[in-house]
Amino acid sequence: MTTPGTTLSTHVLDVALGRPAEGLALTLADVAGAELETAVTDVDGRVRFETVLDAGVHAITFATGPWFAAAGRATFYPAVDVVFEVDAGEPHYHVALLLSPWSYTTYRGS
């Protein structure tokens, strides 16, 4: 028997330094902005959320400003919000973030 809903993971890489973004705080929210879960990236820059998502729009907010500040680095982006839509037919989504102090890129991974 399968559990209804969709699982979610993320991976953040600091492309300026060429390594995972360990210790970056993030928040998962629903379309109304209600917080569903908070997490911190592990040593490999990854988080696998425990929250199972229903179909619809969700967002991950990456707290990049405090993360860069803790390392003594300046950044143009104090936070990165990635808004995405979950299809109920998909069992898993992976939202990746490639990060530098002056730019970022996101994509749907596997």
C-alpha positions, -999 to +999 in steps of 0.1 A: +000+000+000+014+034-009+010+066+011-010+093-007+009+126-013+043+136-026+076+136-009+102+164-013+139+168-011+164+196-018+201+200-024+220+232-022+255+237-037+277+267-031+290+270-067+314+299-058+333+276-035+325+243-053+310+225-023+277+217-006+260+245+014+260+228+048+240+244+076+216+265+055+182+270+071+151+266+050+113+267+054+087+248+035+053+265+032+020+260+014+003+283-010-012+304+018+022+309+033+016+286+062+048+270+075+048+233+070+084+224+081+117+240+089+151+222+083+188+228+080+209+213+052+232+185+062+270+181+055+262+173+019+238+203+015+207+181+015+173+179+032+147+153+028+115+168+042+092+147+064+061+165+053+041+148+027+027+173+002-007+175-013-012+187-049-009+225-053+015+253-050+043+252-023+074+272-016+108+267-001+125+298+014+163+294+017+177+317+044+208+327+023+215+360+041+222+346+075+241+317+060+265+339+041+268+363+071+278+334+094+307+327+070+317+364+068+306+366+032+284+393+016+255+385-006+230+403-028+202+378-019+191+377+018+167+349+009+158+328-020+121+318-025+115+289-048+078+285-056+067+253-073+036+233-081+031+197-070+011+173-092-006+146-072+005+120-097+041+125-089+055+105-060+086+127-054+100+161-063+136+173-059+142+210-059+179+219-063+195+253-057+229+263-071+240+293-050+266+320-051+267+354-033+256+372-065+234+347-083+214+315-080+198+289-102+172+264-094+159+234-112+138+203-107+161+174-102+154+137-097 
